[in-house]
Amino acid sequence: MTIDLHTHSRVSDGTASPRDLVHAAATAGLDVVALTDHDTTLGWDEAAAAAVDAGIALVRGIEISTRFRGAGVHLLAYLPDASDVPLQEEPGPDRRRP
């Protein structure tokens, strides 16, 4: 089984749409791909539909931008609750409100 658990679409800082990313993963021979865009879950639905079409498994993930002792830290999380209101409302440290 071939798996990539850390990918980004253009919803955050990648270059491909969630759909194109999933199809590229399938073309590359992956069995499972995780969409872990920075601080957003907005690409999940598109990626999930593409995964069905492409015949591969999708792991919904997110790369959460945070800080620890003054340094930027990216935390990968897998299968978070997309309906979690605080998670959806958190802008991330690179997009903090003034």
Secondary structure, DSSP 8 states (H G I E B T S, - for coil): --EEEEE--TTTT-SS-HHHHHHHHHHTT-SEEEE--BT--TTHHHHHHHHHHHT-EEEEEEEEEEEETTEEEEEEEES--TT-HHHHH---GGG---
